[in-house]
Amino acid sequence: MAECDVLIVGGGMAGASLALALSRHAPELSVTVVENAPLDTEAAPETHYQPSYDARSTALGWGSRLIYEDLGLWPALASRATAIRRIHVSDRGRFGSTRLDAAEHGQEALGYVVDNAWLGLNLVASLKQAPVHWLCPARVTQVIPQTGGALVAVAKGEETEQWHCGLLVVADGGRSGLRESLGFHAQQHDYGQHALIATVTTARPHEGLAYERFSDDGPIALLPHGPERDFALVWTLPEDKVADGLEATPEVFLRQLQSLFGWRQGRFEQVGRRQSYPLSLQQVPQPARPGVVLVGNAAHALHPVAGQGFNLALRGLVRLSQCLAEASRRGQPLGAMATLQPYLNEHQKDVETIVGFSDGMVRLFSREQGAPAALRDLGLLALDAAPGIKHWFARQTMGLGGRRSSLEHD
Ligand SMILES: Cc1cc2nc3c(=O)[nH]c(=O)nc-3n(C[C@H](O)[C@H](O)[C@H](O)COP(=O)(O)OP(=O)(O)OC[C@H]3O[C@@H](n4cnc5c(N)ncnc54)[C@H](O)[C@@H]3O)c2cc1C
């Protein structure tokens, strides 16, 4: 039987980031990552990466940049990251609006848009240089929790390996069924909405400006993507409208988007491949047991309205790696609740704040249960006028939370 201190199920953005953080904070720990999808680990990201008009991307807040700087990954990510310097928030057909400007908060950017593929390739390339055992493609098929850790069955081709670990980290995105088979219960609220995502090109250059526009159907986010006129679109649509959005001809689609969004960026000229994701709020109230902890989407999945899901996960992963490093130094068992509790206490507070922030925005501006339009106007105007509230809002957007983080620069 193979042995390791920490076994991470899932080498997606969350699992791979945790492995990298552990390799920096606790290099003495033996860490194994089991990833099902055949992610290339040999070619250098620059030679392997195919930039695509249709690439899926993630908005990383300023706080996530600081984390990746600390982990040594930021210089590689930065070469293909688009800075978000300002955000314009508005309510369609109403007069209330607000602007967030990085310069007003003494930052170079509020956040950055990075292609998921670029982030993934660079994470895997850094793990190759780190003391991490990368098992890929391989799939965790069974977990048996035990005193002092867990027994894990890993299917690799025709063969199955048995592993024993001191701590099992479930970072499988919540879809592989492991969470349920381990008896964790996820609370779920279905928004009855889908996020339609695509790359769109506008007549005017974006100049680092992002938009968050609330319409009767749900929020529309446009994130600057690439050097000039491309945006990553995240358009929230009710279930009964998403098929029309996916199947409309590009001309019809762009016309509808134009009529909802308006002409601030000039004409919408082009749209790439469209994909959609059903939206729900999922939360596991108790995401840890002795020997097992859930992270990333396996622990919490949010509405993408405020682009916070991964940023929230990343902050938790860093905190978890610090707790494990501390336990390792003290000779404490990694899977003990005494080791995991400080992480849980801190991260669950962050989860509550960010869920409240994202879910609150969805509800405030939703057609069915939202506040009256005049109140929404007032909210946006108040946000614009009150420096304290605006600063708080900007800090949530930048992924810096309410307190000063130890990673922030002066
Ligand atoms: C439309 C949309 C837009 C978003 N935009 C943003 C944004 O701008 N900013 C932001 O912060 N967040 C955003 N998010 C959230 C973000 O995408 C998620 O937080 C993130 O993808 C979660 O990553 P993960 O690693 O937890 O899960 P996943 O990405 O699902 O990774 C799970 C991994 O586990 C592997 N796996 C699964 N089962 C097994 C198994 N049994 N054995 C081995 N491997 C396994 C899978 O192959 C996969 O690689 C957005 C989400 C959506 C839907």
The ligand as a Gaussian input file, in Angstrom:
#p B3LYP/6-31G(d) Opt

LIG

0 1
 C      -19.984000      30.621000     -15.481000
 C      -19.042000      30.683000     -14.324000
 C      -18.165000      31.757000     -14.196000
 C      -17.295000      31.829000     -13.100000
 N      -16.490000      32.919000     -12.991000
 C      -15.713000      33.049000     -11.886000
 C      -14.893000      34.211000     -11.721000
 O      -14.845000      35.099000     -12.586000
 N      -14.150000      34.316000     -10.585000
 C      -14.171000      33.354000      -9.594000
 O      -13.500000      33.513000      -8.573000
 N      -14.907000      32.226000      -9.763000
 C      -15.679000      32.049000     -10.860000
 N      -16.415000      30.910000     -11.025000
 C      -16.269000      29.812000     -10.045000
 C      -15.093000      28.894000     -10.405000
 O      -15.236000      28.454000     -11.730000
 C      -15.038000      27.704000      -9.458000
 O      -14.869000      28.199000      -8.153000
 C      -13.852000      26.768000      -9.763000
 O      -13.934000      26.263000     -11.054000
 C      -13.855000      25.600000      -8.781000
 O      -12.724000      24.795000      -9.033000
 P      -12.575000      23.355000      -8.362000
 O      -11.151000      22.978000      -8.589000
 O      -13.126000      23.344000      -6.979000
 O      -13.560000      22.407000      -9.187000
 P      -13.419000      21.875000     -10.694000
 O      -12.915000      22.946000     -11.568000
 O      -14.725000      21.241000     -11.009000
 O      -12.284000      20.746000     -10.610000
 C      -12.506000      19.462000     -10.088000
 C      -11.434000      18.530000     -10.643000
 O      -11.551000      17.262000     -10.019000
 C      -11.385000      16.230000     -10.986000
 N      -12.108000      15.055000     -10.461000
 C      -13.437000      14.934000     -10.234000
 N      -13.726000      13.743000      -9.686000
 C      -12.547000      13.086000      -9.542000
 C      -12.194000      11.794000      -9.031000
 N      -13.112000      10.963000      -8.499000
 N      -10.888000      11.417000      -9.050000
 C       -9.933000      12.260000      -9.560000
 N      -10.226000      13.498000     -10.057000
 C      -11.502000      13.906000     -10.049000
 C      -11.975000      16.821000     -12.257000
 O      -11.419000      16.187000     -13.419000
 C      -11.574000      18.282000     -12.156000
 O      -10.333000      18.560000     -12.764000
 C      -17.288000      30.807000     -12.107000
 C      -18.147000      29.711000     -12.242000
 C      -19.025000      29.650000     -13.329000
 C      -19.963000      28.467000     -13.431000

